[in-house]
Amino acid sequence: MMADQASGLRKMTNHQVKVIAVTGGKGGVGKTNVTLNMAVSLAKMGKRVMVLDADLGLANVDVLLGIRVIKNLSHVLSGECTLDEVIVHGPEGVMIIPATSGTQSMVELTDVEHAGLIQAFSSLQTPIDILLIDTAAGISNMVVSFAQAAQDVLMVVCDEPTSITDAYALIKILSKQNGVYRFKIVANMVRSLREGQDLFTKLTRVTDRFLDVSLELVACIPFDGNVRQAVRKQKTVVDAFPKTPASLAFKALANRACDWPIPHQPGGHLEFFIEKLLLNDNDENIKELL
Ligand SMILES: Nc1ncnc2c1ncn2[C@@H]1O[C@H](COP(=O)(O)OP(=O)(O)OP(=O)(O)O)[C@@H](O)[C@H]1O
């Protein structure tokens, strides 16, 4: 299976795909809003964007966009269907891989599911430029897998002590145990640029002291009541209220993301991401499953 997978990858074009994992540690800091508003902004720029809702059990992406879902990521992980078959189209043609809601939250991937995930991405046929992964809250092996495999890890934080401590805990685990040392910080729901910078300073004060990591503040998204208004309308704020402060900040972040370099991937497409997913697996048995 591994050999088939590798040859399948070699057949793909040399097209490079950017993979960004949106994390945060704490729930409710705005990960899904950051993901979707970036996705719609990038799609408006002409990019082919795919969003993976990686919060199995507590899916939000489809709800936030008012999209009806029939099959979702859990069907893909169990081998019932392919990733291409579960794609639903959101605003601006953003392709969504939905998760499931209303079932027991699935935070830890079994070996079989991890193998299913790798297999699913290896055989993805739909061409994309950017894959945005909206990860679950907490520090599960699923969050760690995606953060480790992505080229960029966005850490969304807001001005609450628990947000800083949870972000720090996630950064610690990713750096000390999983080889992720670079983090892009998004200060969300801030009242001013200054508040965003102060938040970043609070976080770097502890990471500089205890960890060997590099943090970069890439966006300060203002607290903006229009975000909630848009959520109620099941739309992204960049769509519903394009000129409001949060929308402008989300668009600036998307613009910035376009300039983040993509590492050279000889096989092209998602090979880098898939290889990292394979590497991330601590259990050698997974290779037997592929
Ligand atoms: N910049 C903002 N201004 C005002 N409200 C915001 C902003 N960003 C997010 N929110 C609000 O915060 C709440 C949580 O946002 P969101 O669902 O994106 O967080 P999350 O981190 O994905 O949550 P979870 O981890 O629980 O899925 C939502 O009600 C949303 O409307």
The ligand as an ORCA input file, in Angstrom:
! r2SCAN-3c Opt
* xyz 0 1
  N     -12.946     39.192     16.364
  C     -14.080     38.854     16.997
  N     -14.919     39.816     17.474
  C     -16.050     39.481     18.150
  N     -16.448     38.229     18.359
  C     -15.661     37.235     17.895
  C     -14.453     37.490     17.192
  N     -13.895     36.298     16.867
  C     -14.707     35.342     17.326
  N     -15.776     35.898     17.954
  C     -16.884     35.190     18.605
  O     -16.330     34.269     19.540
  C     -17.089     33.066     19.569
  C     -16.171     31.872     19.382
  O     -15.644     31.891     18.065
  P     -15.243     30.541     17.310
  O     -16.394     29.618     17.246
  O     -14.615     30.957     16.013
  O     -14.150     29.996     18.326
  P     -13.388     28.583     18.333
  O     -12.053     28.843     18.920
  O     -13.417     27.961     16.982
  O     -14.299     27.775     19.331
  P     -14.265     26.174     19.609
  O     -12.868     25.807     19.939
  O     -15.153     26.044     20.806
  O     -14.775     25.529     18.374
  C     -18.154     33.203     18.495
  O     -19.366     33.522     19.100
  C     -17.699     34.344     17.630
  O     -18.743     35.062     17.097
*
